[in-house]
Amino acid sequence: MTLAPETTDLMVQLRLADDWFTVCDLGRLLPGRGVAALLPDGRQAALFRDRTGALYAIDNRDPFSGAAVLSRGLTGTHRGRPFVASPLLKQRFDLRTGQCLDDESVRVVTYEVRTT
């Protein structure tokens, strides 16, 4: 069986400072998979859509390795908290807060996300 990609007119936007930045079509975000987006200032964001349709965006840079890889991490939940695990060293980051679940002293930037 072949699944057709979701088609929609909804666009995903991130809040950057006092403005919204359009990242991609909502259909590009597959549940359980991440997508990296280049931001105007050269940084990268990792965007995720969970199976309930909730959207999350965090910094794509893994603070432990310095590599821009979080968008390629595995997603899951721990005690009701959605997270992504770095594909390199496996630390988990809460997708809502950016807090590392394995080292409380580490946090990644989170972005407010909306669809328009």
Buried (B, 14 or more C-beta within 10 A) or exposed (E): EEEEEEEEEEBBBBEBEEEBBEBEBBBBBEEEBBBBBEBEEEBBBBBBBBEEEEBBBBBBBBBBEEBBBBBBBBBEEEEEBBBBBBBBEEBBBBBEBBBBBBEEEBBBEBBEBEBE
